[in-house]
Amino acid sequence: MTELRKNIAKDLGWLERFYAEAGYGGTVQPEDRVFFAVSGEVIAGVVRLAIENGSLVLRGMRVAEAYRGKRIGLALLRFLTDDLGNRSCFCLPYSHLEAFYETAGFRVASDSEIPPFLAKRKHAYLHRGMDVVSMARHSAGPVL
C-alpha cells in the first residue's frame, strides 16, 4: 500500500538522491514543500511546490520507474492540489503530460499569462530541445 506524505525539503535527506536517480537536474530549495508517496520503505514518487519570485510553481514531478503505471503520479497531483486550495500555481510540464495536469485544473497558458521568469525558463528549455508547455491553475479544478 502506498502512503502519501508531505514535508519541507530541508528535512528530507533522501530527496536529492531520489532526483539524481530519476534523472532530474533541477534545483531544490530547503523551503520547498515536498509531496511524496512511500511504498513500505521505498520512495515511489515526488512532486514539489516552490515559491519563486512570489509565485507558486509545481516542480520536479517524478515517479520511480518500478511504480509507473500505478497511478502514483495522479495520487500525488491530487494530494498537492488539495493542499493548494484556490491559490494560483504554475508549471512547465512536458507537452505529452498536458492532459494529466488538466485533470487537476491546470490549463495551457500563454507567455503573457505566466510570470516572466517562467516564460524565460520555458524558452530556455525549448532552446535545449525540451518539449514543454506552460500551464496555470487559477482556482480549484476537478481531479478525476
N, CA, C and O atoms as a MOPAC input file, in Angstrom:
PM7 MOZYME 1SCF
protein

 N      0.84000 1    -1.18000 1     0.00000 1
 C      0.00000 1     0.00000 1     0.00000 1
 C      0.88700 1     1.24700 1     0.00000 1
 O      1.92200 1     1.28100 1     0.66600 1
 N      0.48200 1     2.24100 1    -0.73300 1
 C      1.24400 1     3.47500 1    -0.83500 1
 C      0.66300 1     4.52800 1     0.09000 1
 O     -0.55000 1     4.73600 1     0.13400 1
 N      1.54600 1     5.18800 1     0.82900 1
 C      1.15500 1     6.23800 1     1.75100 1
 C      1.64200 1     7.57800 1     1.20400 1
 O      2.76200 1     7.67600 1     0.70200 1
 N      0.79500 1     8.62000 1     1.30300 1
 C      1.16700 1     9.95400 1     0.85700 1
 C      1.58800 1    10.78700 1     2.06200 1
 O      0.94100 1    10.76400 1     3.11000 1
 N      2.68900 1    11.52500 1     1.89200 1
 C      3.20500 1    12.36000 1     2.96800 1
 C      3.66400 1    13.69200 1     2.39100 1
 O      3.82300 1    13.84200 1     1.18000 1
 N      3.87700 1    14.66900 1     3.29500 1
 C      4.45900 1    15.94300 1     2.87000 1
 C      5.38300 1    16.45900 1     3.94600 1
 O      5.22500 1    16.16000 1     5.13000 1
 N      6.35600 1    17.24500 1     3.50700 1
 C      7.33300 1    17.81800 1     4.41100 1
 C      8.04900 1    18.93200 1     3.65600 1
 O      7.76800 1    19.17100 1     2.48200 1
 N      8.96700 1    19.60800 1     4.32400 1
 C      9.78200 1    20.59600 1     3.62500 1
 C     11.08900 1    19.93200 1     3.21800 1
 O     11.55900 1    19.00800 1     3.88100 1
 N     11.66400 1    20.40100 1     2.13900 1
 C     12.81800 1    19.74500 1     1.53200 1
 C     13.99200 1    19.61000 1     2.49600 1
 O     14.68300 1    18.59100 1     2.48900 1
 N     14.22500 1    20.62500 1     3.32300 1
 C     15.41000 1    20.56800 1     4.19500 1
 C     15.37100 1    19.40700 1     5.17100 1
 O     16.41300 1    19.02000 1     5.70000 1
 N     14.19800 1    18.84000 1     5.42500 1
 C     14.07200 1    17.71200 1     6.34400 1
 C     14.10300 1    16.34900 1     5.64500 1
 O     13.87100 1    15.32100 1     6.28200 1
 N     14.38700 1    16.33700 1     4.34900 1
 C     14.33800 1    15.09900 1     3.57400 1
 C     15.70300 1    14.82400 1     2.93400 1
 O     15.94300 1    15.19300 1     1.78500 1
 N     16.57900 1    14.18100 1     3.67800 1
 C     17.92600 1    13.91200 1     3.19100 1
 C     17.98100 1    13.04900 1     1.94300 1
 O     18.96700 1    13.10100 1     1.20700 1
 N     16.96500 1    12.27100 1     1.69100 1
 C     16.93600 1    11.36200 1     0.53900 1
 C     16.51400 1    12.04500 1    -0.76100 1
 O     16.67800 1    11.47000 1    -1.83700 1
 N     15.97200 1    13.26500 1    -0.67800 1
 C     15.33700 1    13.88900 1    -1.83700 1
 C     16.28900 1    14.07100 1    -3.02000 1
 O     15.94700 1    13.70200 1    -4.14400 1
 N     17.46100 1    14.62400 1    -2.79000 1
 C     18.39200 1    14.84600 1    -3.90600 1
 C     18.85300 1    13.53200 1    -4.51400 1
 O     19.04300 1    13.45900 1    -5.72800 1
 N     19.03800 1    12.48900 1    -3.70700 1
 C     19.40500 1    11.17300 1    -4.25000 1
 C     18.28800 1    10.62600 1    -5.13600 1
 O     18.54900 1    10.08500 1    -6.21100 1
 N     17.03200 1    10.77200 1    -4.67700 1
 C     15.89300 1    10.29800 1    -5.47000 1
 C     15.88300 1    11.00700 1    -6.81900 1
 O     15.75700 1    10.36400 1    -7.86200 1
 N     16.01500 1    12.33200 1    -6.80000 1
 C     16.00700 1    13.08800 1    -8.05000 1
 C     17.17100 1    12.69900 1    -8.95700 1
 O     16.99000 1    12.58000 1   -10.16900 1
 N     18.35100 1    12.50100 1    -8.39900 1
 C     19.50500 1    12.10600 1    -9.21000 1
 C     19.24000 1    10.76400 1    -9.88600 1
 O     19.53300 1    10.59600 1   -11.07000 1
 N     18.69000 1     9.81500 1    -9.14100 1
 C     18.37000 1     8.50300 1    -9.70800 1
 C     17.28300 1     8.59300 1   -10.76800 1
 O     17.26200 1     7.79200 1   -11.70300 1
 N     16.37400 1     9.56400 1   -10.63300 1
 C     15.27900 1     9.73700 1   -11.59400 1
 C     15.69600 1    10.58500 1   -12.79100 1
 O     14.91000 1    10.77400 1   -13.71900 1
 N     16.92600 1    11.09700 1   -12.77900 1
 C     17.40600 1    11.90000 1   -13.90700 1
 C     16.94500 1    13.34400 1   -13.88400 1
 O     17.00300 1    14.02100 1   -14.91100 1
 N     16.49500 1    13.82800 1   -12.75300 1
 C     16.02800 1    15.20200 1   -12.63000 1
 C     17.20300 1    16.09200 1   -12.25700 1
 O     17.90100 1    15.83300 1   -11.27700 1
 N     17.41900 1    17.13700 1   -13.03900 1
 C     18.56100 1    18.01100 1   -12.81800 1
 C     18.21400 1    19.35100 1   -12.21000 1
 O     19.09200 1    20.20500 1   -12.08800 1
 N     16.96500 1    19.56900 1   -11.82300 1
 C     16.55200 1    20.85100 1   -11.26400 1
 C     17.08500 1    21.06100 1    -9.85700 1
 O     17.55500 1    20.12900 1    -9.20500 1
 N     17.00300 1    22.29300 1    -9.40900 1
 C     17.48100 1    22.61200 1    -8.06800 1
 C     16.33600 1    22.50900 1    -7.06500 1
 O     15.16800 1    22.70100 1    -7.40500 1
 N     16.69500 1    22.20500 1    -5.83600 1
 C     15.73500 1    22.09500 1    -4.73700 1
 C     16.12100 1    23.12300 1    -3.68900 1
 O     17.28600 1    23.22000 1    -3.30300 1
 N     15.14400 1    23.89000 1    -3.22900 1
 C     15.37200 1    24.85400 1    -2.16100 1
 C     14.91000 1    24.25000 1    -0.83400 1
 O     13.93500 1    23.49900 1    -0.80900 1
 N     15.58900 1    24.56500 1     0.25900 1
 C     15.23500 1    23.97800 1     1.55900 1
 C     13.78000 1    24.20400 1     1.96800 1
 O     13.19400 1    23.37200 1     2.66000 1
 N     13.19800 1    25.32500 1     1.54300 1
 C     11.82700 1    25.64100 1     1.94500 1
 C     10.76100 1    25.07100 1     1.01400 1
 O      9.57100 1    25.25200 1     1.27100 1
 N     11.15500 1    24.38500 1    -0.06400 1
 C     10.17000 1    23.76800 1    -0.96100 1
 C      9.31100 1    22.78000 1    -0.17500 1
 O      9.81200 1    22.03500 1     0.66800 1
 N      8.00900 1    22.78600 1    -0.46600 1
 C      7.09700 1    21.79700 1     0.12600 1
 C      7.11900 1    20.56900 1    -0.76400 1
 O      6.87400 1    20.65700 1    -1.96800 1
 N      7.41200 1    19.43200 1    -0.17000 1
 C      7.57500 1    18.19100 1    -0.91900 1
 C      6.42600 1    17.25200 1    -0.58700 1
 O      6.12100 1    17.00200 1     0.57900 1
 N      5.80200 1    16.74500 1    -1.62700 1
 C      4.71200 1    15.77300 1    -1.50800 1
 C      5.26700 1    14.46300 1    -2.07300 1
 O      5.77900 1    14.43500 1    -3.19200 1
 N      5.16600 1    13.38200 1    -1.29700 1
 C      5.80100 1    12.15400 1    -1.76200 1
 C      4.97900 1    10.93300 1    -1.39700 1
 O      4.20700 1    10.93400 1    -0.43800 1
 N      5.17000 1     9.89900 1    -2.18700 1
 C      4.48800 1     8.62800 1    -1.99300 1
 C      5.51800 1     7.60900 1    -1.51800 1
 O      6.60900 1     7.50200 1    -2.07900 1
 N      5.15600 1     6.86400 1    -0.47700 1
 C      6.03900 1     5.86000 1     0.10800 1
 C      5.33400 1     4.50900 1     0.03700 1
 O      4.17800 1     4.37500 1     0.43900 1
 N      6.03900 1     3.52500 1    -0.47300 1
 C      5.53000 1     2.16000 1    -0.51200 1
 C      6.46300 1     1.31300 1     0.35000 1
 O      7.57500 1     0.98800 1    -0.06400 1
 N      6.00700 1     0.96100 1     1.54100 1
 C      6.89400 1     0.30600 1     2.50500 1
 C      7.95600 1     1.30000 1     2.93200 1
 O      7.63900 1     2.32600 1     3.53400 1
 N      9.19400 1     1.01200 1     2.63300 1
 C     10.30400 1     1.92300 1     2.93100 1
 C     10.84600 1     2.58400 1     1.66500 1
 O     11.87000 1     3.26600 1     1.71200 1
 N     10.17100 1     2.38700 1     0.54300 1
 C     10.65300 1     2.87200 1    -0.74800 1
 C      9.89600 1     4.12600 1    -1.16600 1
 O      8.67100 1     4.17900 1    -1.06000 1
 N     10.62500 1     5.13900 1    -1.64100 1
 C     10.00000 1     6.34500 1    -2.17500 1
 C      9.53100 1     6.01900 1    -3.59200 1
 O     10.33500 1     5.69100 1    -4.46400 1
 N      8.22600 1     6.11300 1    -3.80500 1
 C      7.64200 1     5.76100 1    -5.10200 1
 C      7.52000 1     6.95800 1    -6.03200 1
 O      7.57900 1     6.80000 1    -7.25100 1
 N      7.35000 1     8.15900 1    -5.47300 1
 C      7.20000 1     9.34600 1    -6.31200 1
 C      7.28100 1    10.60800 1    -5.49000 1
 O      7.09700 1    10.59700 1    -4.27300 1
 N      7.56500 1    11.71100 1    -6.18900 1
 C      7.77600 1    13.00300 1    -5.54700 1
 C      7.27400 1    14.12000 1    -6.45200 1
 O      7.36200 1    14.02500 1    -7.67600 1
 N      6.74600 1    15.18300 1    -5.84200 1
 C      6.45400 1    16.44400 1    -6.53100 1
 C      6.64300 1    17.55500 1    -5.49700 1
 O      6.46800 1    17.33000 1    -4.30000 1
 N      7.00300 1    18.75500 1    -5.96400 1
 C      7.26200 1    19.85700 1    -5.04200 1
 C      6.46500 1    21.09300 1    -5.40300 1
 O      6.09900 1    21.30500 1    -6.55900 1
 N      6.20200 1    21.90500 1    -4.38600 1
 C      5.69700 1    23.25800 1    -4.56900 1
 C      6.80600 1    24.19900 1    -4.13200 1
 O      7.25600 1    24.16500 1    -2.98700 1
 N      7.23600 1    25.03100 1    -5.05200 1
 C      8.27700 1    26.00900 1    -4.75400 1
 C      7.68200 1    27.40400 1    -4.86500 1
 O      6.82800 1    27.66000 1    -5.71300 1
 N      8.13600 1    28.29600 1    -4.00800 1
 C      7.77200 1    29.70200 1    -4.15200 1
 C      8.93600 1    30.37500 1    -4.85700 1
 O     10.04400 1    30.45600 1    -4.32700 1
 N      8.66200 1    30.85500 1    -6.05800 1
 C      9.69000 1    31.51000 1    -6.85500 1
 C      9.19400 1    32.89100 1    -7.24900 1
 O      8.15100 1    33.03300 1    -7.88700 1
 N      9.94900 1    33.89500 1    -6.86400 1
 C      9.58500 1    35.27500 1    -7.17800 1
 C      8.13700 1    35.57500 1    -6.79700 1
 O      7.43200 1    36.27800 1    -7.52100 1
 N      7.70300 1    35.04500 1    -5.67300 1
 C      6.36000 1    35.30000 1    -5.17400 1
 C      5.26200 1    34.46000 1    -5.79600 1
 O      4.08900 1    34.65500 1    -5.47900 1
 N      5.61200 1    33.52600 1    -6.67900 1
 C      4.62100 1    32.66700 1    -7.33700 1
 C      4.82100 1    31.21400 1    -6.92800 1
 O      5.94900 1    30.76400 1    -6.72800 1
 N      3.70800 1    30.48300 1    -6.80600 1
 C      3.78700 1    29.04700 1    -6.54300 1
 C      4.03700 1    28.30800 1    -7.84800 1
 O      3.34800 1    28.52600 1    -8.84500 1
 N      5.03200 1    27.43200 1    -7.82300 1
 C      5.40000 1    26.67200 1    -9.01600 1
 C      5.47500 1    25.19300 1    -8.65800 1
 O      6.17400 1    24.80700 1    -7.72100 1
 N      4.75700 1    24.37700 1    -9.40500 1
 C      4.83900 1    22.93200 1    -9.26800 1
 C      6.10900 1    22.50300 1    -9.99400 1
 O      6.31000 1    22.85100 1   -11.15700 1
 N      6.96600 1    21.74900 1    -9.30900 1
 C      8.25300 1    21.35100 1    -9.88200 1
 C      8.56400 1    19.89900 1    -9.56400 1
 O      8.06500 1    19.33100 1    -8.59200 1
 N      9.38600 1    19.32700 1   -10.39500 1
 C     10.02300 1    18.05300 1   -10.11000 1
 C      9.12300 1    16.85400 1    -9.90000 1
 O      9.41900 1    16.01600 1    -9.04800 1
 N      8.02500 1    16.73900 1   -10.65300 1
 C      7.15900 1    15.55100 1   -10.54400 1
 C      7.91900 1    14.36300 1   -11.14600 1
 O      8.24000 1    14.34600 1   -12.33400 1
 N      8.19300 1    13.38100 1   -10.30000 1
 C      8.87700 1    12.17600 1   -10.74900 1
 C      8.28500 1    10.97900 1   -10.02500 1
 O      7.98400 1    11.04500 1    -8.83300 1
 N      8.12200 1     9.87600 1   -10.76500 1
 C      7.67800 1     8.61400 1   -10.19200 1
 C      8.76200 1     7.58900 1   -10.50700 1
 O      9.20200 1     7.47300 1   -11.65100 1
 N      9.18700 1     6.84700 1    -9.49100 1
 C     10.21100 1     5.82200 1    -9.68700 1
 C      9.73400 1     4.82800 1   -10.73600 1
 O      8.55300 1     4.48600 1   -10.79300 1
 N     10.65700 1     4.37300 1   -11.55500 1
 C     10.31100 1     3.51200 1   -12.68600 1
 C      9.47800 1     2.29600 1   -12.27100 1
 O      8.53500 1     1.93200 1   -12.97400 1
 N      9.80200 1     1.67900 1   -11.17000 1
 C      9.07200 1     0.48500 1   -10.72600 1
 C      7.62200 1     0.77800 1   -10.35100 1
 O      6.81600 1    -0.14500 1   -10.23100 1
 N      7.28400 1     2.05000 1   -10.16700 1
 C      5.93000 1     2.42600 1    -9.73200 1
 C      5.12300 1     3.13200 1   -10.81700 1
 O      3.98900 1     3.54500 1   -10.57500 1
 N      5.68700 1     3.27000 1   -11.98700 1
 C      4.95400 1     3.92300 1   -13.07000 1
 C      3.79200 1     3.05300 1   -13.51600 1
 O      3.86500 1     1.82500 1   -13.48600 1
 N      2.70600 1     3.72100 1   -13.93600 1
 C      1.51700 1     2.99700 1   -14.37500 1
 C      0.63400 1     2.53600 1   -13.22700 1
 O     -0.33600 1     1.81100 1   -13.44800 1
 N      0.95500 1     2.94400 1   -12.00800 1
 C      0.18500 1     2.52200 1   -10.84000 1
 C     -0.57200 1     3.68700 1   -10.21800 1
 O     -1.01400 1     3.60100 1    -9.07200 1
 N     -0.72300 1     4.76600 1   -10.96200 1
 C     -1.49100 1     5.95300 1   -10.56400 1
 C     -0.86900 1     6.71800 1    -9.38400 1
 O     -1.55000 1     7.47900 1    -8.69600 1
 N      0.42000 1     6.50500 1    -9.16900 1
 C      1.13800 1     7.23700 1    -8.11800 1
 C      1.18100 1     8.72400 1    -8.45400 1
 O      0.94700 1     9.56700 1    -7.58800 1
 N      1.47800 1     9.04500 1    -9.70600 1
 C      1.53900 1    10.44600 1   -10.12500 1
 C      0.20600 1    11.14900 1    -9.91800 1
 O      0.17000 1    12.28600 1    -9.44800 1
 N     -0.87600 1    10.48800 1   -10.26200 1
 C     -2.20000 1    11.07500 1   -10.08100 1
 C     -2.50700 1    11.28100 1    -8.59600 1
 O     -3.06900 1    12.30800 1    -8.21400 1
 N     -2.14400 1    10.31600 1    -7.76900 1
 C     -2.36500 1    10.45100 1    -6.32700 1
 C     -1.56300 1    11.63300 1    -5.77400 1
 O     -2.06900 1    12.39400 1    -4.94900 1
 N     -0.32800 1    11.78400 1    -6.22300 1
 C      0.49600 1    12.90800 1    -5.77300 1
 C     -0.09300 1    14.23700 1    -6.23700 1
 O     -0.12600 1    15.20600 1    -5.47900 1
 N     -0.55400 1    14.27700 1    -7.47700 1
 C     -1.13800 1    15.50900 1    -8.01200 1
 C     -2.39000 1    15.88800 1    -7.22100 1
 O     -2.58900 1    17.06300 1    -6.91200 1
 N     -3.23000 1    14.91800 1    -6.89000 1
 C     -4.41900 1    15.18300 1    -6.06500 1
 C     -4.02700 1    15.71400 1    -4.69100 1
 O     -4.60700 1    16.68300 1    -4.20000 1
 N     -3.04700 1    15.07700 1    -4.08300 1
 C     -2.56900 1    15.44900 1    -2.75400 1
 C     -2.06100 1    16.88800 1    -2.75900 1
 O     -2.37600 1    17.66800 1    -1.86000 1
 N     -1.28800 1    17.22800 1    -3.76200 1
 C     -0.74200 1    18.57700 1    -3.87900 1
 C     -1.84300 1    19.60300 1    -4.12900 1
 O     -1.85300 1    20.65600 1    -3.49200 1
 N     -2.76600 1    19.31600 1    -5.04000 1
 C     -3.80300 1    20.30600 1    -5.35400 1
 C     -4.79400 1    20.46600 1    -4.21200 1
 O     -5.36600 1    21.54400 1    -4.04900 1
 N     -5.01300 1    19.42600 1    -3.41700 1
 C     -5.82600 1    19.59100 1    -2.20500 1
 C     -5.18200 1    20.61100 1    -1.28300 1
 O     -5.87100 1    21.41500 1    -0.65500 1
 N     -3.86900 1    20.57600 1    -1.20500 1
 C     -3.12200 1    21.49800 1    -0.35800 1
 C     -3.14700 1    22.92300 1    -0.92800 1
 O     -3.11000 1    23.89400 1    -0.17300 1
 N     -3.21000 1    23.04300 1    -2.24600 1
 C     -3.21900 1    24.36300 1    -2.89500 1
 C     -4.49000 1    25.15700 1    -2.61700 1
 O     -4.45900 1    26.38200 1    -2.49500 1
 N     -5.60100 1    24.44600 1    -2.52100 1
 C     -6.87200 1    25.15500 1    -2.38300 1
 C     -7.12200 1    26.00400 1    -3.62100 1
 O     -7.03000 1    25.50200 1    -4.74100 1
 N     -7.43400 1    27.27500 1    -3.43900 1
 C     -7.72900 1    28.16100 1    -4.56900 1
 C     -6.56000 1    29.06800 1    -4.95500 1
 O     -6.73700 1    30.02400 1    -5.71000 1
 N     -5.37200 1    28.77000 1    -4.44000 1
 C     -4.21100 1    29.58600 1    -4.80900 1
 C     -3.76100 1    29.27300 1    -6.23000 1
 O     -3.84400 1    28.13000 1    -6.67900 1
 N     -3.29200 1    30.27800 1    -6.91900 1
 C     -2.76400 1    30.08900 1    -8.27200 1
 C     -1.43700 1    29.34500 1    -8.21400 1
 O     -0.66500 1    29.48100 1    -7.26500 1
 N     -1.19400 1    28.55200 1    -9.25900 1
 C      0.03700 1    27.77800 1    -9.34300 1
 C      0.38400 1    27.62800 1   -10.82300 1
 O     -0.49800 1    27.63200 1   -11.68200 1
 N      1.66800 1    27.49700 1   -11.10500 1
 C      2.14300 1    27.38700 1   -12.48500 1
 C      3.05800 1    26.17800 1   -12.60600 1
 O      3.64400 1    25.72800 1   -11.62200 1
 N      3.17400 1    25.65200 1   -13.82900 1
 C      4.11800 1    24.55700 1   -14.06800 1
 C      4.54100 1    24.55500 1   -15.53400 1
 O      3.89300 1    25.15600 1   -16.39100 1
 N      5.63500 1    23.86800 1   -15.79200 1
 C      6.18100 1    23.73400 1   -17.15400 1
 C      6.39000 1    22.24900 1   -17.46500 1
 O      7.53100 1    21.79700 1   -17.56200 1
 N      5.31500 1    21.49500 1   -17.62000 1
 C      5.46300 1    20.05800 1   -17.87900 1
 C      5.80300 1    19.77300 1   -19.34400 1
 O      5.64200 1    20.62100 1   -20.22100 1
 N      6.27500 1    18.55800 1   -19.57100 1
 C      6.43700 1    18.09800 1   -20.95000 1
 C      5.06000 1    18.10200 1   -21.61300 1
 O      4.05400 1    17.79800 1   -20.97200 1
 N      5.02500 1    18.44500 1   -22.88600 1
 C      3.73400 1    18.62000 1   -23.56400 1
 C      2.89600 1    17.34400 1   -23.58600 1
 O      1.66800 1    17.42600 1   -23.59200 1
 N      3.52600 1    16.16400 1   -23.59800 1
 C      2.73300 1    14.92500 1   -23.61400 1
 C      1.99300 1    14.69100 1   -22.29400 1
 O      1.16100 1    13.78800 1   -22.20900 1
 N      2.28900 1    15.50100 1   -21.25600 1
 C      1.61300 1    15.37400 1   -19.96600 1
 C      0.52500 1    16.42800 1   -19.75900 1
 O     -0.02000 1    16.55500 1   -18.66200 1
 N      0.21800 1    17.17000 1   -20.79600 1
 C     -0.76700 1    18.25400 1   -20.70200 1
 C     -2.10600 1    17.76000 1   -20.14300 1
 O     -2.64400 1    18.36600 1   -19.21600 1
 N     -2.64200 1    16.68500 1   -20.68500 1
 C     -3.94400 1    16.17100 1   -20.22800 1
 C     -3.87400 1    15.71400 1   -18.76800 1
 O     -4.84200 1    15.87100 1   -18.02400 1
 N     -2.74800 1    15.15500 1   -18.36000 1
 C     -2.56600 1    14.73600 1   -16.97000 1
 C     -2.72300 1    15.92500 1   -16.03100 1
 O     -3.45000 1    15.83200 1   -15.04200 1
 N     -2.05900 1    17.03500 1   -16.31900 1
 C     -2.14700 1    18.22000 1   -15.46200 1
 C     -3.51400 1    18.90100 1   -15.56400 1
 O     -3.95100 1    19.55800 1   -14.61900 1
 N     -4.17500 1    18.74900 1   -16.68500 1
 C     -5.52400 1    19.30800 1   -16.82800 1
 C     -6.49800 1    18.64600 1   -15.85400 1
 O     -7.47900 1    19.27400 1   -15.45300 1
 N     -6.25000 1    17.39100 1   -15.46300 1
 C     -7.14500 1    16.72900 1   -14.50700 1
 C     -7.15500 1    17.43900 1   -13.16000 1
 O     -8.08000 1    17.25800 1   -12.36800 1
 N     -6.12600 1    18.25200 1   -12.89600 1
 C     -6.03400 1    18.98400 1   -11.62500 1
 C     -6.35600 1    20.45900 1   -11.79900 1
 O     -6.07500 1    21.26400 1   -10.91200 1
 N     -6.94000 1    20.81800 1   -12.93100 1
 C     -7.34900 1    22.20400 1   -13.13600 1
 C     -6.31400 1    23.09200 1   -13.78600 1
 O     -6.55600 1    24.28800 1   -13.94900 1
 N     -5.15900 1    22.54900 1   -14.16500 1
 C     -4.17200 1    23.35200 1   -14.89800 1
 C     -4.64300 1    23.49900 1   -16.33400 1
 O     -5.24700 1    22.58400 1   -16.89400 1
 N     -4.36600 1    24.64400 1   -16.92600 1
 C     -4.70800 1    24.90900 1   -18.31900 1
 C     -3.48900 1    25.48600 1   -19.02600 1
 O     -2.67200 1    26.17600 1   -18.41600 1
 N     -3.37700 1    25.19700 1   -20.31000 1
 C     -2.27500 1    25.76500 1   -21.09800 1
 C     -2.37500 1    27.28100 1   -21.00900 1
 O     -3.46000 1    27.85300 1   -21.11300 1
 N     -1.22900 1    27.92000 1   -20.81500 1
 C     -1.18800 1    29.36800 1   -20.64500 1
 C     -0.16200 1    29.97600 1   -21.59600 1
 O      0.88900 1    29.39100 1   -21.85800 1
 N     -0.48500 1    31.14000 1   -22.09700 1
 C      0.46100 1    31.85900 1   -22.95900 1
 C      1.54600 1    32.49500 1   -22.10100 1
 O      1.42300 1    32.56300 1   -20.87800 1
 N      2.59800 1    32.95500 1   -22.74300 1
 C      3.68000 1    33.60900 1   -22.00400 1
 C      3.18800 1    34.81400 1   -21.21100 1
 O      3.73200 1    35.12400 1   -20.15100 1
 N      2.17400 1    35.48500 1   -21.71100 1
 C      1.66300 1    36.66200 1   -21.00300 1
 C      0.82600 1    36.28800 1   -19.76900 1
 O      0.52900 1    37.14500 1   -18.93700 1
 N      0.45000 1    35.01000 1   -19.65500 1
 C     -0.37200 1    34.55200 1   -18.52800 1
 C      0.44400 1    33.91400 1   -17.40600 1
 O     -0.10700 1    33.54100 1   -16.37000 1
 N      1.74600 1    33.79000 1   -17.60900 1
 C      2.60000 1    33.20500 1   -16.59100 1
 C      3.61900 1    34.24700 1   -16.14500 1
 O      3.87600 1    35.20400 1   -16.87600 1
 N      4.20200 1    34.08000 1   -14.96400 1
 C      5.21600 1    35.04400 1   -14.52400 1
 C      6.37400 1    35.12900 1   -15.52600 1
 O      6.75900 1    34.11600 1   -16.11000 1
 N      6.92300 1    36.31300 1   -15.72500 1
 C      8.00700 1    36.48700 1   -16.71200 1
 C      9.19700 1    35.55600 1   -16.51000 1
 O      9.77900 1    35.08600 1   -17.48700 1
 N      9.56800 1    35.28000 1   -15.26400 1
 C     10.71000 1    34.38800 1   -15.04900 1
 C     10.42000 1    32.98400 1   -15.56100 1
 O     11.33500 1    32.29500 1   -16.01400 1
 N      9.14300 1    32.54000 1   -15.49700 1
 C      8.78500 1    31.21600 1   -16.00600 1
 C      8.75500 1    31.19600 1   -17.52700 1
 O      9.13400 1    30.20100 1   -18.14600 1
 N      8.30500 1    32.29300 1   -18.13200 1
 C      8.33000 1    32.37500 1   -19.59500 1
 C      9.77600 1    32.27400 1   -20.08900 1
 O     10.06100 1    31.60000 1   -21.07900 1
 N     10.67000 1    32.94500 1   -19.39200 1
 C     12.09600 1    32.89400 1   -19.75500 1
 C     12.63900 1    31.46700 1   -19.58900 1
 O     13.36700 1    30.97300 1   -20.45000 1
 N     12.28300 1    30.81300 1   -18.48600 1
 C     12.72100 1    29.43100 1   -18.25000 1
 C     12.17100 1    28.49700 1   -19.32700 1
 O     12.88700 1    27.63700 1   -19.83900 1
 N     10.88200 1    28.67900 1   -19.66700 1
 C     10.27000 1    27.83300 1   -20.69600 1
 C     11.03200 1    27.95000 1   -22.00900 1
 O     11.30000 1    26.94100 1   -22.66100 1
 N     11.38000 1    29.15700 1   -22.39900 1
 C     12.09100 1    29.34200 1   -23.67200 1
 C     13.50000 1    28.76900 1   -23.61000 1
 O     14.01300 1    28.29200 1   -24.62300 1
 N     14.13500 1    28.80500 1   -22.44200 1
 C     15.44400 1    28.16500 1   -22.28800 1
 C     15.30400 1    26.65100 1   -22.44800 1
 O     16.13600 1    26.01800 1   -23.09800 1
 N     14.25800 1    26.06800 1   -21.86100 1
 C     14.01100 1    24.63600 1   -22.01200 1
 C     13.76100 1    24.28500 1   -23.48500 1
 O     14.32100 1    23.32000 1   -24.00600 1
 N     12.92200 1    25.07400 1   -24.13900 1
 C     12.62800 1    24.81900 1   -25.56000 1
 C     13.89800 1    24.91000 1   -26.39800 1
 O     14.10200 1    24.10800 1   -27.31000 1
 N     14.74000 1    25.87100 1   -26.09700 1
 C     16.00700 1    26.05200 1   -26.81800 1
 C     16.91000 1    24.82600 1   -26.63400 1
 O     17.68600 1    24.48500 1   -27.52700 1
 N     16.80600 1    24.16900 1   -25.48200 1
 C     17.59900 1    22.96200 1   -25.21200 1
 C     16.93900 1    21.70400 1   -25.78200 1
 O     17.44400 1    20.59900 1   -25.58700 1
 N     15.81200 1    21.86700 1   -26.48600 1
 C     15.15100 1    20.73300 1   -27.11700 1
 C     14.13000 1    20.02800 1   -26.24900 1
 O     13.65100 1    18.95100 1   -26.60300 1
 N     13.79100 1    20.62600 1   -25.11400 1
 C     12.78600 1    20.03100 1   -24.23000 1
 C     11.40300 1    20.49000 1   -24.69200 1
 O     11.16300 1    21.68800 1   -24.83900 1
 N     10.50600 1    19.54900 1   -24.91900 1
 C      9.16400 1    19.84600 1   -25.42700 1
 C      8.23100 1    20.11400 1   -24.24200 1
 O      7.50200 1    19.22700 1   -23.79700 1
 N      8.27000 1    21.36400 1   -23.73600 1
 C      7.46200 1    21.73800 1   -22.57400 1
 C      6.37000 1    22.71800 1   -22.96900 1
 O      6.42100 1    23.34900 1   -24.02400 1
 N      5.38700 1    22.82500 1   -22.09900 1
 C      4.27200 1    23.74900 1   -22.28800 1
 C      4.06600 1    24.48700 1   -20.96800 1
 O      4.28000 1    23.91100 1   -19.90100 1
 N      3.65800 1    25.74000 1   -21.02600 1
 C      3.36900 1    26.46700 1   -19.79700 1
 C      1.89900 1    26.24600 1   -19.43400 1
 O      1.01200 1    26.27400 1   -20.28800 1
 N      1.67500 1    26.02600 1   -18.13300 1
 C      0.32600 1    25.78600 1   -17.64200 1
 C      0.10400 1    26.58000 1   -16.36600 1
 O      1.03700 1    26.84700 1   -15.60800 1
 N     -1.16200 1    26.95400 1   -16.14300 1
 C     -1.53100 1    27.71500 1   -14.94900 1
 C     -2.80800 1    27.12100 1   -14.36700 1
 O     -3.67000 1    26.61500 1   -15.08500 1
 N     -2.89800 1    27.19800 1   -13.06100 1
 C     -4.09700 1    26.76400 1   -12.34400 1
 C     -4.50000 1    27.92900 1   -11.44000 1
 O     -3.79300 1    28.26500 1   -10.49000 1
 N     -5.63500 1    28.53500 1   -11.74600 1
 C     -6.04300 1    29.73900 1   -11.02600 1
 C     -7.11700 1    29.50700 1    -9.98800 1
 O     -7.38700 1    30.39200 1    -9.17600 1
 N     -7.73400 1    28.34400 1    -9.99300 1
 C     -8.73100 1    28.02200 1    -8.97400 1
 C     -8.81800 1    26.51400 1    -8.88000 1
 O     -8.33300 1    25.79100 1    -9.75000 1
 N     -9.42700 1    26.06400 1    -7.83800 1
 C     -9.54000 1    24.60400 1    -7.65400 1
 C    -10.29000 1    24.00700 1    -8.82300 1
 O    -11.37600 1    24.46400 1    -9.17900 1
 N     -9.71400 1    23.00000 1    -9.40600 1
 C    -10.35400 1    22.29900 1   -10.51400 1
 C    -10.57900 1    20.85200 1   -10.14500 1
 O     -9.99100 1    20.35500 1    -9.18400 1
 N    -11.41500 1    20.17600 1   -10.89000 1
 C    -11.70500 1    18.78500 1   -10.56500 1
 C    -10.50200 1    17.90000 1   -10.81900 1
 O     -9.77100 1    18.09500 1   -11.79000 1
 N    -10.30300 1    16.95700 1    -9.97100 1
 C     -9.27600 1    15.92800 1   -10.18700 1
 C    -10.01500 1    14.63100 1   -10.44100 1
 O    -10.76300 1    14.14700 1    -9.59100 1
 N     -9.80100 1    14.08800 1   -11.59600 1
 C    -10.50900 1    12.86000 1   -11.99400 1
 C     -9.79100 1    11.61900 1   -11.49900 1
 O    -10.24900 1    10.50200 1   -11.74500 1

